[in-house]
């Protein structure tokens, strides 16, 4: 059972071994100051679902900064984001989508959360519109907000990545990612759903914080708590696969 204060209220951040800091990222890997690489099985609750350095996002944000669009001002971006979300909803075969920030609300395991490339049986249906984490690394917003009340720079980033996710869902790399996920070992207490590993129990029976530390020392980054789904990266090298299999083999029950 969870007994420590750290595990009762875990920090929603990445955990690296003591003394290590992140110096750079590439796709689904983070690198520390010694050049050691860590494979990301959390991806910031899905906000890095398309990688930590999505193609074109940096240039778009830089262009908006050059225009001086920091404060909330009227622009065309809110309308573009609405249309982009409508297109994503159509591709995802969902009636509508409600965007939230990179970290889901407290009830993030609720069936109303939409997970990209999850199994069709796990897609939300009926009731209130599901929520979707728009894959914009580094963006943190409140769970309720108006497009007109935030910086056009952020809305532009949300628009670009919504369109990128829409295109990705029907792409070859996405299907390869699903096929790769089917060959990826599943830890005890989880079940595979597309590229996601969903916990089948409300909480782990072991000290998750300590296990996160063990995983980080082996080059694997896990979510802040055991109730958060694992998401399989878009790429897995042979070395990564061996590390993950070893971690799953030693996974506590």
Secondary structure as GFF3:
##gff-version 3
##sequence-region A 1 253
A	DSSP	alpha_helix	5	8	.	.	.	ID=ss1
A	DSSP	beta_strand	22	26	.	.	.	ID=ss2
A	DSSP	beta_strand	29	32	.	.	.	ID=ss3
A	DSSP	beta_strand	37	40	.	.	.	ID=ss4
A	DSSP	three_ten_helix	43	46	.	.	.	ID=ss5
A	DSSP	alpha_helix	57	66	.	.	.	ID=ss6
A	DSSP	alpha_helix	77	91	.	.	.	ID=ss7
A	DSSP	beta_strand	97	100	.	.	.	ID=ss8
A	DSSP	three_ten_helix	120	122	.	.	.	ID=ss9
A	DSSP	beta_strand	130	133	.	.	.	ID=ss10
A	DSSP	three_ten_helix	147	149	.	.	.	ID=ss11
A	DSSP	alpha_helix	152	169	.	.	.	ID=ss12
A	DSSP	alpha_helix	172	182	.	.	.	ID=ss13
A	DSSP	beta_strand	190	193	.	.	.	ID=ss14
A	DSSP	beta_strand	196	199	.	.	.	ID=ss15
A	DSSP	alpha_helix	208	217	.	.	.	ID=ss16
A	DSSP	beta_strand	220	221	.	.	.	ID=ss17
A	DSSP	beta_strand	230	231	.	.	.	ID=ss18
A	DSSP	alpha_helix	238	249	.	.	.	ID=ss19
###
